[in-house]
Amino acid sequence: MGFPNHKSDCPDVFVVCPEDCGMALKRRLMPEHLRSQCSTAKLTCVYNKLGCEFTGNLVSLRKHAEEKVDYHATLTVSGIADLRERMSALVNQVNDIKLTQS
């Protein structure tokens, strides 16, 4: 009998951080550790989908966030403007389809 995959699947088994920070914690806690606690994990700026290409460890990411508020605001405004243009184009397409179906 037994559970052959228990150690590799169990969320309560202690595992060592894959980013070599030295921490060992329960497998179920590892995602949060890597996202917001690990000092060596490479993290991507939350504004990456808007164009910010910064990556770095937790300390440098926090510093980047503090120093680049204006840049991130500009990316956000630009992203909103792009979305408004796309939405307007989609509204026009929908209206065109309605006209052809009338």
C-alpha positions in Angstrom: 0.0 0.0 0.0 1.4 3.3 1.0 1.5 6.6 -0.8 4.4 6.6 -3.2 4.0 10.3 -4.2 3.2 11.6 -0.8 6.5 13.4 -0.2 6.5 14.9 -3.6 2.8 16.1 -3.5 2.0 16.7 0.2 1.4 20.5 0.9 2.7 20.1 4.5 6.1 18.6 3.6 9.0 21.0 4.2 10.9 22.0 1.1 13.9 24.2 0.5 13.5 27.4 -1.4 14.4 26.8 -5.1 16.0 30.3 -5.2 18.7 29.3 -2.7 17.8 31.9 0.0 18.2 29.2 2.6 14.6 29.0 3.8 12.8 25.8 4.3 9.0 25.9 4.7 5.9 23.9 3.9 5.3 23.4 0.2 1.9 25.1 0.4 3.6 28.3 1.7 6.3 28.4 -1.0 4.3 30.4 -3.7 3.7 33.2 -1.2 7.3 33.1 -0.1 8.6 33.4 -3.7 6.1 36.2 -4.4 6.7 38.4 -1.4 9.3 37.2 1.0 12.2 35.6 -0.7 15.3 37.8 -0.8 16.9 36.1 -3.8 13.9 35.3 -6.1 13.8 37.3 -9.4 10.6 39.2 -9.5 9.0 41.2 -12.3 7.5 44.7 -11.8 3.8 44.6 -11.5 3.7 47.2 -14.3 5.3 44.7 -16.8 2.1 44.2 -18.7 2.1 48.0 -19.3 5.7 48.1 -20.5 8.0 48.2 -17.5 10.8 45.8 -18.1 12.3 45.8 -14.6 13.2 42.5 -12.9 15.2 42.1 -9.7 15.1 40.7 -6.2 12.6 41.8 -3.6 14.7 44.6 -2.2 15.5 46.1 -5.6 11.9 45.7 -6.7 10.7 47.7 -3.7 13.3 50.4 -4.4 12.3 50.4 -8.1 8.6 50.8 -7.1 9.4 53.8 -4.9 11.6 55.5 -7.4 9.5 55.0 -10.5 6.1 56.2 -9.4 5.9 58.8 -12.1 7.0 56.4 -14.8 4.4 53.8 -13.7 1.7 56.5 -13.7 2.7 57.4 -17.2 2.5 53.8 -18.3 -0.9 53.5 -16.6 -2.3 56.6 -18.3 -0.9 55.4 -21.7 -2.5 52.0 -21.1 -5.9 53.5 -20.3 -5.7 55.7 -23.5 -4.9 52.6 -25.5 -7.8 50.7 -24.0 -10.1 53.6 -24.7 -9.1 53.6 -28.4 -9.5 49.8 -28.7 -12.9 50.0 -27.0 -14.0 52.8 -29.3 -12.9 50.7 -32.3 -14.9 47.7 -31.0 -18.0 49.8 -30.5 -17.7 51.1 -34.1 -17.4 47.5 -35.3 -20.4 46.4 -33.3 -22.4 49.4 -34.7 -21.3 48.5 -38.3 -22.5 44.9 -37.7 -25.8 46.1 -36.5 -26.2 48.3 -39.5 -25.5 45.4 -41.9 -28.0 43.2 -40.1 -30.8 45.8 -40.2 
